[in-house]
Amino acid sequence: ILPLLYLKATLLPPCEPIGEDEPETFVTEEDYELIRRAIAGSVEDAKERLEQLAEEKEELAHRYDVVDKTKQYLSQAKENLTARYRDPIMNGFNKYYEMLTGCLPKEYKMDANISLTKEESGGRRQITALSSGWQGLVNICLRMALVDAMYKEEKPFLVMDDPFVNLDKEKMELAKGFLRAISKEYQVLYFTCHESRI
């Protein structure tokens, strides 16, 4: 009751002193009822807001759980996919690289993201650091390895749209031999816009 009386008193306007006596605050029943209603309304508003915030918190917690579980499932799916395809893709890459160049690609490694790197100058470099000609050759080997890994039982036809555009004469001869070799296993549709790449 005392805090309520104090609160009621603080809501009233200040009183003027009469003579030397301290001012007294008088609260009529009507004033008291107005103050009680104001306080009750504020409490009810606060309760409603608290309930609303609790509902929002529950909804946000549910959303968080959904996002967290989705993240876990996607992470697990990525790990499963990588485990399933990484070794077959690397083996296929080795096969096609050797077919193309005549030597094993010992300096190439594949990471967990199925991204190739090459050991060069004492460090690992992305294949984008290679010359455009070597990038083209490495990428065609990688693509063929992906096809092998994805289609174990069947052999789809391959469409190649000028894949050797950045090759010099020496590398183009390697690429032509490569096309002849893969055409023994796959049906290849090869498009080019220049006679030197036929």
Residue frames as qw, qx, qy, qz and C-alpha x, y, z in Angstrom:
[[0.000, 0.886, 0.463, 0.000, 0.00, 0.00, 0.00],
 [0.325, -0.757, 0.068, 0.562, 2.79, 2.48, 0.85],
 [0.344, -0.121, 0.552, 0.750, 4.35, 2.33, -2.63],
 [0.123, 0.610, 0.687, 0.375, 0.89, 2.85, -4.11],
 [0.184, -0.906, -0.303, 0.233, 0.28, 5.88, -1.85],
 [0.374, -0.548, 0.287, 0.691, 3.71, 7.24, -2.75],
 [0.294, 0.182, 0.680, 0.646, 2.98, 6.68, -6.42],
 [0.019, 0.800, 0.584, 0.139, -0.41, 8.36, -6.07],
 [0.281, -0.850, -0.099, 0.434, 1.21, 11.29, -4.31],
 [0.374, -0.345, 0.445, 0.737, 3.84, 11.65, -6.99],
 [0.240, 0.430, 0.701, 0.516, 1.18, 11.80, -9.68],
 [0.074, -0.886, -0.445, 0.111, -0.55, 14.78, -8.02],
 [0.329, 0.743, -0.054, 0.581, 0.54, 18.34, -8.71],
 [0.429, -0.006, -0.524, 0.736, 2.72, 19.96, -6.00],
 [0.285, -0.821, -0.495, -0.027, 0.80, 21.76, -3.23],
 [0.134, 0.698, -0.168, 0.683, 1.45, 25.28, -2.05],
 [0.397, -0.177, -0.687, 0.582, 2.53, 25.66, 1.62],
 [0.296, -0.804, -0.330, -0.397, 0.04, 27.41, 3.91],
 [0.442, -0.866, 0.192, -0.133, 1.92, 29.60, 6.29],
 [0.055, -0.687, 0.722, -0.056, 4.96, 27.97, 7.86],
 [0.782, -0.080, 0.587, -0.193, 3.52, 24.43, 7.85],
 [0.178, -0.202, 0.839, 0.473, 4.61, 21.83, 5.34],
 [0.581, 0.136, -0.291, -0.748, 2.11, 21.29, 2.55],
 [0.533, 0.008, 0.816, -0.222, -0.15, 18.28, 2.86],
 [0.254, 0.101, -0.723, -0.635, -1.36, 16.23, -0.05],
 [0.567, 0.166, 0.573, -0.568, -4.98, 15.37, 0.01],
 [0.119, 0.051, -0.855, -0.502, -6.30, 12.66, -2.25],
 [0.646, 0.075, 0.203, -0.732, -9.98, 12.49, -2.85],
 [0.702, 0.097, 0.700, -0.085, -11.72, 9.25, -3.66],
 [0.661, 0.726, 0.127, -0.142, -12.18, 10.50, -7.21],
 [0.167, 0.816, -0.550, -0.063, -8.43, 11.25, -7.55],
 [0.475, -0.349, 0.805, -0.071, -7.63, 7.87, -6.05],
 [0.770, 0.353, 0.516, -0.128, -9.92, 6.09, -8.53],
 [0.535, 0.823, -0.154, -0.109, -8.35, 7.92, -11.49],
 [0.046, -0.707, 0.705, -0.012, -4.86, 7.01, -10.31],
 [0.630, -0.117, 0.756, -0.131, -5.86, 3.39, -9.67],
 [0.769, 0.552, 0.294, -0.132, -7.32, 3.10, -13.17],
 [0.361, 0.847, -0.386, -0.065, -4.22, 4.63, -14.74],
 [0.252, -0.536, 0.803, -0.064, -1.98, 2.23, -12.85],
 [0.724, 0.127, 0.657, -0.168, -4.22, -0.76, -13.61],
 [0.690, 0.706, 0.052, -0.150, -4.27, 0.20, -17.31],
 [0.176, 0.787, -0.591, -0.026, -0.50, 0.50, -17.37],
 [0.462, -0.315, 0.821, -0.117, -0.11, -2.90, -15.69],
 [0.774, 0.371, 0.482, -0.176, -2.57, -4.52, -18.11],
 [0.540, 0.806, -0.213, -0.118, -0.75, -2.94, -21.08],
 [0.063, -0.669, 0.740, -0.035, 2.56, -4.23, -19.69],
 [0.647, -0.060, 0.743, -0.156, 1.09, -7.74, -19.23],
 [0.759, 0.586, 0.233, -0.159, -0.23, -7.77, -22.80],
 [0.351, 0.827, -0.436, -0.046, 3.11, -6.58, -24.14],
 [0.334, -0.494, 0.796, -0.098, 4.91, -9.22, -22.07],
 [0.761, 0.199, 0.599, -0.149, 2.64, -11.95, -23.49],
 [0.644, 0.756, -0.027, -0.115, 3.22, -10.63, -27.01],
 [0.108, 0.775, -0.623, 0.012, 6.99, -10.62, -26.48],
 [0.563, -0.257, 0.775, -0.124, 6.86, -14.17, -25.08],
 [0.796, 0.452, 0.383, -0.124, 5.00, -15.33, -28.21],
 [0.463, 0.840, -0.280, -0.042, 7.52, -13.55, -30.45],
 [0.215, -0.639, 0.736, -0.060, 10.38, -15.14, -28.51],
 [0.726, 0.017, 0.677, -0.122, 8.83, -18.59, -28.92],
 [0.730, 0.661, 0.151, -0.085, 8.38, -18.03, -32.68],
 [0.250, 0.845, -0.473, 0.017, 11.96, -16.81, -33.06],
 [0.456, -0.441, 0.768, -0.089, 13.27, -19.78, -31.06],
 [0.808, 0.290, 0.504, -0.095, 11.35, -22.11, -33.40],
 [0.581, 0.807, -0.106, -0.029, 12.78, -20.36, -36.47],
 [0.082, -0.762, 0.642, -0.041, 16.27, -20.59, -35.00],
 [0.667, -0.172, 0.721, -0.079, 15.84, -24.33, -34.43],
 [0.787, 0.541, 0.290, -0.060, 14.67, -24.81, -38.04],
 [0.384, 0.865, -0.321, 0.031, 17.62, -22.85, -39.42],
 [0.312, -0.628, 0.707, -0.089, 20.07, -24.65, -37.13],
 [0.768, 0.047, 0.635, -0.063, 18.77, -28.09, -38.13],
 [0.698, 0.710, 0.087, -0.035, 18.82, -27.10, -41.81],
 [0.116, 0.848, -0.516, 0.029, 22.43, -25.98, -41.44],
 [0.525, -0.387, 0.754, -0.074, 23.32, -29.31, -39.81],
 [0.809, 0.331, 0.482, -0.069, 21.55, -31.32, -42.53],
 [0.552, 0.825, -0.116, -0.013, 23.23, -29.33, -45.31],
 [0.116, -0.754, 0.646, -0.042, 26.62, -29.74, -43.69],
 [0.660, -0.147, 0.734, -0.066, 26.09, -33.49, -43.37],
 [0.768, 0.565, 0.292, -0.073, 24.84, -33.71, -46.96],
 [0.326, 0.871, -0.366, -0.026, 27.94, -31.87, -48.18],
 [0.337, -0.556, 0.758, -0.048, 30.21, -34.22, -46.24],
 [0.759, 0.144, 0.629, -0.091, 28.36, -37.25, -47.64],
 [0.660, 0.744, 0.072, -0.071, 28.51, -35.90, -51.18],
 [0.105, 0.834, -0.541, -0.005, 32.20, -35.09, -50.87],
 [0.511, -0.360, 0.778, -0.062, 32.98, -38.51, -49.40],
 [0.784, 0.349, 0.501, -0.112, 31.01, -40.18, -52.18],
 [0.644, 0.754, 0.110, 0.069, 32.53, -38.29, -55.10],
 [0.124, -0.907, 0.375, 0.147, 35.93, -36.94, -54.11],
 [0.528, -0.374, 0.723, 0.244, 38.03, -40.08, -54.57],
 [0.657, 0.423, 0.596, 0.183, 36.29, -41.18, -57.79],
 [0.321, 0.945, 0.060, -0.022, 36.68, -37.66, -59.23],
 [0.225, -0.804, 0.513, 0.196, 40.36, -37.52, -58.29],
 [0.633, -0.093, 0.734, 0.228, 40.94, -40.98, -59.78],
 [0.575, 0.677, 0.446, 0.108, 39.13, -39.93, -62.95],
 [0.102, 0.971, -0.171, -0.132, 41.14, -36.73, -63.12],
 [0.440, -0.554, 0.657, 0.261, 44.37, -38.74, -62.83],
 [0.663, 0.249, 0.680, 0.188, 43.20, -41.06, -65.62],
 [0.463, 0.830, 0.297, 0.097, 42.27, -38.26, -68.03],
 [0.100, -0.927, 0.310, 0.184, 45.31, -36.12, -67.21],
 [0.526, -0.358, 0.711, 0.301, 47.58, -39.06, -67.94],
 [0.615, 0.491, 0.595, 0.164, 45.61, -39.78, -71.12],
 [0.275, 0.954, 0.121, -0.006, 46.03, -36.16, -72.19],
 [0.018, -0.918, 0.396, 0.012, 49.64, -35.45, -71.20],
 [0.806, 0.306, -0.491, 0.126, 51.22, -38.88, -70.92],
 [0.327, 0.232, -0.678, 0.617, 52.31, -38.36, -67.30],
 [0.421, -0.573, -0.687, 0.148, 50.70, -38.72, -63.87],
 [0.064, -0.779, -0.044, -0.622, 49.49, -35.52, -62.17],
 [0.635, -0.237, -0.570, 0.464, 51.44, -36.00, -58.93],
 [0.197, 0.036, -0.242, 0.950, 51.47, -32.28, -58.16],
 [0.415, -0.345, -0.276, -0.796, 47.65, -31.98, -58.22],
 [0.082, -0.174, -0.866, 0.462, 45.53, -32.48, -55.09],
 [0.329, -0.522, -0.497, -0.610, 41.81, -32.20, -54.44],
 [0.076, -0.168, 0.587, -0.788, 40.48, -30.63, -51.24],
 [0.166, 0.321, 0.858, -0.366, 37.24, -31.33, -49.35],
 [0.390, 0.608, 0.200, -0.662, 35.38, -28.86, -51.60],
 [0.753, 0.356, 0.495, 0.245, 36.38, -30.86, -54.70],
 [0.233, 0.959, -0.128, -0.095, 38.63, -28.00, -55.72],
 [0.892, 0.190, -0.036, 0.408, 41.93, -28.75, -57.44],
 [0.181, -0.934, 0.272, 0.145, 45.21, -27.21, -56.40],
 [0.840, 0.422, -0.201, 0.274, 48.69, -27.64, -57.81],
 [0.671, -0.597, 0.098, 0.429, 51.98, -27.82, -55.92],
 [0.578, 0.649, 0.098, 0.485, 54.12, -25.13, -57.50],
 [0.227, 0.647, -0.278, 0.672, 57.04, -23.01, -56.28],
 [0.235, 0.082, -0.748, 0.615, 56.87, -24.51, -52.81],
 [0.322, 0.155, 0.487, -0.797, 53.16, -23.82, -52.24],
 [0.295, 0.442, 0.845, 0.054, 49.66, -24.88, -53.21],
 [0.137, 0.251, -0.176, -0.942, 48.04, -22.79, -55.92],
 [0.626, 0.464, 0.462, -0.422, 44.55, -22.79, -57.37],
 [0.613, 0.231, 0.605, 0.453, 44.38, -23.93, -60.98],
 [0.247, 0.936, 0.250, 0.016, 43.34, -20.39, -61.90],
 [0.293, -0.816, 0.347, 0.358, 47.03, -19.50, -61.41],
 [0.647, 0.013, 0.631, 0.428, 47.93, -21.68, -64.43],
 [0.039, 0.217, -0.447, -0.867, 48.21, -20.36, -67.96],
 [0.653, 0.248, 0.104, -0.708, 44.92, -20.25, -69.84],
 [0.620, 0.314, -0.658, -0.290, 46.03, -23.21, -71.97],
 [0.251, 0.099, -0.911, 0.313, 46.81, -25.39, -68.96],
 [0.390, 0.100, 0.499, -0.767, 43.62, -24.26, -67.23],
 [0.702, 0.259, -0.247, -0.616, 41.67, -25.47, -70.27],
 [0.566, 0.224, -0.792, -0.046, 43.39, -28.87, -70.23],
 [0.044, 0.042, -0.825, 0.562, 43.02, -29.35, -66.48],
 [0.497, 0.149, 0.301, -0.800, 39.36, -28.29, -66.58],
 [0.722, 0.211, -0.447, -0.485, 38.51, -30.71, -69.40],
 [0.423, 0.131, -0.874, 0.202, 40.11, -33.54, -67.39],
 [0.149, 0.050, 0.660, -0.734, 38.15, -32.49, -64.31],
 [0.622, 0.181, -0.013, -0.762, 34.88, -32.32, -66.27],
 [0.672, 0.180, -0.673, -0.251, 35.45, -35.77, -67.72],
 [0.220, 0.069, -0.863, 0.450, 36.18, -37.09, -64.21],
 [0.390, 0.100, 0.411, -0.818, 32.88, -35.57, -63.02],
 [0.713, 0.189, -0.342, -0.582, 31.02, -37.29, -65.87],
 [0.532, 0.149, -0.832, 0.061, 32.58, -40.64, -64.95],
 [0.026, 0.005, -0.761, 0.649, 31.70, -40.18, -61.26],
 [0.482, 0.166, 0.244, -0.825, 28.12, -39.16, -61.97],
 [0.825, 0.291, -0.153, -0.459, 27.32, -41.74, -64.68],
 [0.365, -0.437, 0.822, 0.002, 28.78, -45.05, -63.55],
 [0.619, 0.211, 0.753, -0.068, 26.31, -47.32, -65.35],
 [0.564, 0.722, 0.392, 0.083, 25.62, -45.30, -68.49],
 [0.459, -0.167, 0.253, 0.835, 27.63, -43.20, -70.89],
 [0.282, 0.831, 0.332, -0.345, 25.93, -39.94, -71.82],
 [0.607, 0.550, 0.192, 0.540, 26.84, -38.10, -74.98],
 [0.424, -0.545, -0.098, 0.717, 29.15, -35.11, -74.47],
 [0.348, 0.869, 0.240, 0.256, 28.71, -31.69, -76.02],
 [0.562, -0.417, 0.042, 0.714, 31.95, -29.71, -76.26],
 [0.305, 0.918, 0.232, 0.105, 31.66, -26.16, -77.49],
 [0.452, 0.739, -0.251, 0.431, 35.16, -25.05, -78.49],
 [0.739, -0.667, -0.050, 0.081, 36.79, -26.21, -75.23],
 [0.775, -0.175, 0.144, 0.589, 40.33, -25.80, -76.58],
 [0.295, 0.915, 0.172, 0.215, 40.13, -22.20, -77.74],
 [0.225, -0.933, 0.280, -0.022, 43.10, -21.11, -75.55],
 [0.866, -0.238, 0.354, 0.260, 45.52, -23.85, -76.56],
 [0.079, 0.718, -0.528, -0.446, 48.73, -23.34, -78.48],
 [0.688, 0.391, -0.511, -0.336, 49.68, -25.69, -81.33],
 [0.245, 0.284, -0.899, 0.227, 51.51, -28.18, -79.10],
 [0.310, 0.066, 0.728, -0.608, 48.69, -28.43, -76.57],
 [0.683, 0.311, -0.044, -0.660, 46.12, -28.61, -79.38],
 [0.551, 0.299, -0.759, -0.173, 47.80, -31.78, -80.65],
 [0.017, 0.051, -0.889, 0.454, 47.48, -33.25, -77.15],
 [0.484, 0.221, 0.386, -0.754, 43.81, -32.24, -77.08],
 [0.668, 0.317, -0.412, -0.533, 43.10, -33.88, -80.46],
 [0.400, 0.173, -0.896, 0.087, 44.59, -37.15, -79.21],
 [0.174, 0.059, 0.718, -0.671, 42.52, -36.78, -76.06],
 [0.619, 0.254, 0.040, -0.742, 39.31, -36.34, -78.10],
 [0.627, 0.258, -0.674, -0.294, 40.10, -39.46, -80.13],
 [0.217, 0.102, -0.905, 0.352, 40.70, -41.44, -76.90],
 [0.308, 0.160, 0.608, -0.714, 37.49, -40.37, -75.13],
 [0.621, 0.262, -0.225, -0.703, 35.42, -40.89, -78.27],
 [0.393, 0.121, -0.908, -0.079, 36.10, -44.62, -77.84],
 [0.104, -0.256, -0.846, 0.456, 33.97, -44.52, -74.67],
 [0.176, 0.612, 0.439, -0.634, 31.65, -41.58, -75.25],
 [0.394, 0.656, 0.486, 0.422, 29.72, -40.11, -78.13],
 [0.306, -0.494, -0.081, 0.810, 31.21, -36.61, -78.49],
 [0.333, 0.840, 0.358, 0.237, 29.62, -33.63, -80.24],
 [0.522, -0.383, 0.044, 0.761, 32.53, -31.25, -80.78],
 [0.294, 0.903, 0.284, 0.131, 31.92, -27.71, -82.01],
 [0.494, -0.417, 0.113, 0.754, 34.65, -25.27, -83.02],
 [0.354, 0.895, 0.183, -0.199, 34.81, -22.09, -85.05],
 [0.091, 0.829, -0.496, -0.241, 38.37, -22.45, -86.32],
 [0.872, 0.347, -0.334, -0.085, 40.03, -24.97, -88.63],
 [0.264, 0.553, -0.701, 0.364, 43.15, -25.22, -86.44],
 [0.404, -0.250, 0.688, -0.548, 41.07, -26.86, -83.70],
 [0.887, 0.163, -0.069, -0.426, 39.69, -29.66, -85.91]]
